[in-house]
């Protein structure tokens, strides 16, 4: 296997890690003001992701760094071309991160509810906009011969991309609701499960629309269709499991749905990384936007050593904090 | 609208702001780890209280550092896409390694540290804070290795109009990063030391929690002294390096117009670069040569001669950085460095004689402001480093004006610049509010309450 393909896979793995892990953090954040009926409940909700959110976010930083290191042409074109959406994602991440740390460090109710809304909106923005961005990767954007994005801001908010955004938004809300019903007890657990059940049909609807639009607008490869269909099947099973109150399995399948959906996008893109809708020859690929073989070799060695180590200690901390969070516990956040 | 200037301004605002939080994270993680080590070794609950109290202030600061750091990684591509395209083969690698080796380590184990007081053994908990400290300080190495390439490019080749990496180890052994990295690590220790000294002094002068703050002060003064000596030694080695790799930055920092041998150290200069003359100056003969070469003679090149040399080498253009900023940021940084050394020596004398600080009214009011000294020195140091490199974004290889994004227009940069500034302003108010609140409140008894 050549190194360009290896790095395309690794970037895919990093974004899968990011969406699966931060996905439920975003869901939990969005649901916070609606599910938490009083201050203690809100603290319980925040504490379910307390030990993990920062480590989860590093998957994004590593994914971004990996794109920069391995496909600097892709990094340069996307980050400058998607300027305003990325800025909004940054604003969201800034507010949310600070809010999680600051929120419970003062008793003033206005202080607390302000930060709660910062967590909510700060989770909402990236949850929505990553779907918009990835749908745009697939449908194609105006990239010129010099590999510059020439479409402006509103072009990024085309209907196809917006449906993609709705899917990632609802998907993360569902993922977060299932996570919460797994990590809490009593009334929070029950309302979280109710929300998961309510979101399910809307998300299914959005997925159906997305599939129809994809068939009409995008020339999907057979393999991508197979992976996307698998995602839908796994999604249906996860909904069924949640309905049966088998939440643990439901969560695993919800994670698998996110994994398969992300995989479907990467499979569809391959070997491109950003599709030009002006001229297919102008698309960015893993070859024309990549770094040198020397850099890819060095980075491969580093990644093959350290990715397993990171996985090992992150899994260990999840295992360490596997208990449900209750109102009687000492709440750090 | 000119997106170049606005992008530069945005980079300055977001980076200086980010670097308000970084040095304290670097240093206070180590100091908190030292306190917890004392707790585990001696079994004295007072040290646990210290680790918890200073650790809480560490966390408030850490969150700000994390979220403003994400902006840094994104904005190379957002505002400087042509730079990223040109140099990404080299510059992207240390950023990715930084995230993989350092950010995962510090963030995962910080989560364990915050939430794990009662879940893991004392030793594992202690290991967690050390891993946070190691992770933070390793991250500094990788980002500085990237910055050092911009200051002093090494191990590269030029292919199809792009830089490509030829030697990864040259990047890691770049002489520039081995000046910068220790300088930054030591200044992190100094920042944390003065943070603790300022807050401890505040309480000691008010006779509150004497035992707690005396112990904190003692640790901080020792670590601070080690730090400031390291900062000064590494700073001195930086100027010896500059005379070879970036003579223009040194000449600008010194306001040295014409080449001199031996060169004098300027104490106060007002320059009119256009007219090519010094309006006013006070100087110490031969001292600059000594700083640059450890010898009282040695040629230090002047701004005007370097400008002429670079015009011949790189073509017509202005190769002189902002002289006012270069000159004064250098003086403020160095001046504060020696002032901090003096303060630490005085405090050490008090500690050795087991005396308490004199309770003069003005001292009680002014003492906490010592906290600001390392912050000002850190910021001016970076301003000198980055402004002194201009007009280059990669020294000798790419000008800053060629690195800016083509497709991002000035209006977009202006909008994000205004919003970043507003948001950062609001967050600074919240951050300072919390820090002051917890610093004034002092150690809490419930910090020691253990979950049933």
Interface residues (C-beta under 8 A of the other chain):
Chain A: X47 X50 X51 X52 X53 X54 X55 X57 X58 X60 X61 X62 X64 X65 X66 X67 X68 X69 X70 X72 X73 X75 X76 X77 X78 X79 X80 X81 X83 X84 X86 X87 X90 X91 X93 X94 X95 X97 X98 X100 X101 X102 X105 X106 X148 X149 X150 X153 X291 X292 X294 X295 X298 X299 X302 X303 X306 X307 X310 X313 X314 X317 X320 X321 X329 X330 X332
Chain B: X59 X60 X62 X63 X64 X66 X67 X68 X70 X71 X73 X74 X76 X77 X78 X79 X81 X82 X84 X85 X87 X88 X89 X90 X91 X92 X93 X95 X96 X97 X98 X99 X100 X101 X103 X104 X107 X108 X109 X110 X111 X112 X114 X115 X116 X118 X119 X120 X159 X164 X165 X166 X168 X405 X406 X407 X408 X412 X416 X419 X423 X427 X430 X431 X434 X437 X438 X449 X451
